[in-house]
Amino acid sequence: MGEEKVAVRPLRLAVIGDPIAHSLSPELHAAAYRALGIDGVSYERIHVPRGEFEQFARDVLPSLDGVSVTMPHKIHAHELALAHGPHAELGIANTLIPLGEGRHRQYAAFNTDVAGITGALASARISGIESATLLGSGATALSLATALCEAGCTNFTLLARSREKLAPLESLLIRRGARVNVGDWDRPELSFHSDIVASALALEGAEVVAERVLRHMHDVARVPSAFFDALYFPHPTPLERIHAALVSTLDGTCEPAFATGAHMLAHQAARQVELMCGVDQAPAEAMYEEVFGSAR
């Protein structure tokens, strides 16, 4: 018996960003279309250099039926939209869905990164966390803080290279009623004392933290019960190296859980497929397995 097809009108979709060649969104979306039996949908990479979002929105966006948005355009995508989905207070969006037809379309903006992080935590069976050490200060850190608050975290220690850039993150957490402390970026090992260590750092910053923590393992007071890393390359990521080193000190006791950026990417892409194609549930775990399963 042949696979049942899902009726979806022909759609032209894309992911934009700068850089964009590394994006795995096309592979993840294609995996979802195959699993769901969706035909007639194209999904491409479009390089939109920093500073050229307005030109893209004018010249190219009207020809697209939905767009995934990566850095550095998430704030611009939020600002462009007429309507917003959940978590609009973050001021960032990674998904644009057109409202109506024609060259003068309006758009609805969504943040599916929060759903992606929540899905990654669930995939790693991470729950019951009350305290978090959060590394990073950018757009992903805002989504990560929101997902952790929604998972029950009420105490946060923040670490970032620039103390000033933490201001939006601190404000967000305080508005949500969380207790916030700022740790010492130059001595990150002293802040590895929470239920979960969660990183939204880019690779360069993550390498700095890993180099310091791995040299000062004796100053880590407590092995966290869980880790989350928004990075999914290289493998292992710097935080995965820290995780492995800490596990080696446990003498066979319970290994801390690790939620990966690959799972986050699959779950946020699944939510995008639901929004763009109008399906009830996209197969996040099947998407993960097809794109990342053999590599991890």
N, C-alpha and C positions, 0 to 999 in steps of 0.2 A: 504494500500500500504506500503510495507516495505521500510525502510530507505535505500537510495542509498549508496553503499559502495565506498570508495575512494581507488583506486588501489595504493598500496605502497608495494614495495618488502619487504620481511621479514627483520626486523632490530633489532639489539640488542643495546640498548641505556642505558646510566647510568648517575647518578650524583655522583660526588666524592667530598670529603672534609674531614675535621677533626675539629670538630665532624661532623657526617652525619646522625645519627639516627633521628634527629629532622626534617630533610628536608621534605618539603611538595611537592617537585618537582615531585615525582612519582604520587601523587594524582592529581596534576594539569595537568600533561601530559596525564594521563589516562582519565581525564575528557575531554580533547581535542580530544583524539582518539574516545571516545564514541560520542561526538557531531558531529565529522566529518565522522563517520562511517568507521574508519580505523581499519583493522584487521592485525594481524601478526606482531605487534610491541611490544617488551618487553622493560621495563624501570626499572632499579634497582638502589639501593643505594650501593655504594662501599666505604668502609672506607679506605682512603689513609692518613696515619699519616703524620704529619709535617716532612719534610725532606726525604720522600720516593716517591716523585713525579717521579723522574728519573727512579726508579725501576718499578713503575707502568707503565710509558710510554714505557718501554722496554718489560715488561712481560705481561701486560694485555691490554693496549690501542689498540694494533693491532687487537684484537678480537672484538672490539666495532665499531659500525657504527656512533657513535656520542656521545659526552660527555658534560654534564653540569658541570661546574667547580665552586665550592664554595671556601671560604677561607680555608686554607691559600695558595691556589695553583693558583690564578689568574695571578700572574706575570709569574710563570713558564709556564702556558699554552700559554701566549702571546709569550714568548721567544721560545717555541718549534715550533711555526708555521712557515711555509714557506710563507703563504699569510695571509693578515689581512683584515677585513672588516672595516666599518666606525669607527672612533674614535680610530684608532690604536695609535695615539699620546699619549693616556693615559697610554699605556704600560701594560694594564690589559685586560684579556679576561675571559669570563665565559662560552664560548662555543667552542668546537673543532669539526670540520667536516673533515673526512678523504678525501684525494684527491687520487683516485686510489685504488688498491687492494693490498693484500699481507702484509707480516710482515714488509716491509720497506716503508710503507705508509708515505706520507707527509700530513700536516694538514693545514687547514685554520682556523684562530681564529677570533672570533667575540665577541663584547661587546654588549649584549642585555640589560644590566642594564640601559643604557641611554634611550633606547626605553621604558623600563618598567617604569621609572620615568616620562617620557613624557606622557605615557598612564595613569598613576595614576593622574597626574595633570589634564589631560583632563576629566577623570572620575569625578573628584571633581569640574569641571568647573572653574578651576583656570587659569586665563589669565590676561594680562595687568600688570604684575608685573615687576617693574623696580629695586627694591632693595631687597636684601636677607641677612638675618643673617643665616650663615651656621655653624652648629655644627658638629665637627668631622674632622679627617684629613687622614683617610685611603682610601682604594680603592673605597669604596662606595661614599666617599666624592668627589672624582675626577669625578665619573660619575654624581653625583648630581650637581656639579658645571657646568659641561658641559650641562646638560639638562636645568638648569636654564638660562645659557647664551643663549641657543637656544630658550628659551621662552621669551627672551627680557630683562633679568636682566643685568644691567650695573654697579651696585654698590653693593659691598659685604662687610659684616662684618664677620670675621672669628673668631671662638672660638674653642680652643682645649686645652687639659690638657698640652700638650707639644708644646711650641712655635716653637721649631726646626722642628717638624714633619709637620708644616704647609707650609714649603718651597716649596714642589712640587705643592701644591694647589695654593699658591700665584703666582708661575711662570706660571702655566696654565692660571690663570685668567688674568694676566698682558699681556700674549701673545694674549689673546682674546680681549684686549682693555678695560677690566673692571677696575674700580677703587676699590682698596682693602684697607680695614682697619682691624687691628687685635684688637679684643675686649679683655676684662679682664675675663679670665676663672673663677676667683674667685668671679666675680660680673656679672653673665650672664644677670641678669634682666636689666642691663643698656644697653644691646645690643638688647633688644626686641623692636626695633624701625623701623624695615623694613617692606616692603609690605608683605614679607613671612618669617617665621622662619622655616628653613628646617634642619632636624637632620639626620645625618648619624652615630650617636653614637651607640655603643654597650650598652647593658642594664645598666651596672655598671655606665658608664659615664652619661647616660641619667638620672639615679636616682639622681646622684650628682647635676645635673643642676636643676631637678625638685624640689629637697629639698630646694635649695637656692632660686629659683624664687618664690615658694609658700610661703616662709617665708618673702619675700620682695616684695610682690605684689605692694605695694605703690610706689615702685621705677620704675615700668614699665611705661614709659612715654606715650606709644601708644599701643593700642591693634592691632596687625598685622591683615591684611585682609585675610591672609591664613597661613596654616601650612602644612608641609610635614614631615612625620616620616617614615624612612626606616624600623623601627621595626614593627613587626606584633604580637608580644606577649611580656608580658602578655597583657590581655585586661582589663582595659585600659592601654595603655603604659604610661610612665612618661610624654611624651609630650601631650598626650591626657588629662591627669590630669591637666596640665597647661592650655590647651585650655579650658577645662570645667570651671576652676576657673576664667579665664579672661572673658569668656562668661557671667558668673554670675554678672559681674560688669557693663554690658552694658545696663541694664534697658530696655531690649526688642528690642534694635536696631539690625542692621544686624549682624548675627552671622558669624564669620570668617569661611571660608571653610577649610576642613581638608582632605588632600590626604594621604591615608594609605599605609603602607608597604605591606599590603595584596594585594592591587591593583597593586602596583609595581611588586610584585612577579608574579601575574597572567599575567601581560602584558609582562614581560620579558620572562616568560615561553612560552607564545603564540608565540613570535618571534622565540624562539628556535624550537618549533614545526614546524614552517614554514621552517626553515633552515634544520632541520633534516629529515623531511618527504616530503619536496618539495611541500607543499600546498601553495596556494596564500594568504590565510588569516585564521588564527586560531582564535577561538571564545574566546577572552580574558575575556569578561564580563561573559560569560556562565561558563568558568573555575572558575572565582572568585566566582560566586554564588554557584556552586556545592561544592567547598572546604571551603569557608569562610562564605557564605551567612547566614546560620542558626546560626552562632556563634557570629555575630556582630550586 
